[in-house]
């Protein structure tokens, strides 16, 4: 609420921040807050800004690949932890479409008179996932039997 009163962006958890926490394994609020203050200060110090800008794009690309790969892996881990059986076609279709729409850069542009509303990224993935979850039939047919995480009798 304070951020909106001061004209700032909403305070949310972004996947990039979760990825950084997973890479560094540092979960202290004080360390994260200190890093945020340093980042703000670095923006006002010209020589440090130039130093950061001199990092090669290939290095930044490599870091981005690692970061977004960890974000995607965290999502897959949530599916596994919640025992979502991807052998069931319905689950596989929903999760695949959500992943491709979210990563692929798809967007929907909705013209409303003089205003165009664009829905993209995570918002579009969530909306499409909800629609697919409501529309697709909930039956187990095909190659999935719903027993991916069942106890094995051989153990």
LINLINTA-V646525 format. One line per field, one symbol per residue. phi: phi as a letter, one per 30 degrees, with the letter a starting at -180 (. if undefined). psi: psi as a letter, one per 40 degrees, with the letter a starting at -180 (. if undefined). Layout:
phi: ???
psi: ???
This chain:
phi: .ddddcicdddbccedddddddddiccddddddddddddddddccedddddddddedddddddddddddddddddddddddchdddddeedddddddeddddddidabccdbidcccccbiddddddddddddddddcbcbjcccicdcdddddd
psi: dddddeeiiihihiddddddddddfhehdddddddddddddddehddddddddehidddddddddddddddddddddddddefhheehdddddddddddddddefiihhhhgbehhhhhibddddddddddddddiigigibeheefdeihhee.
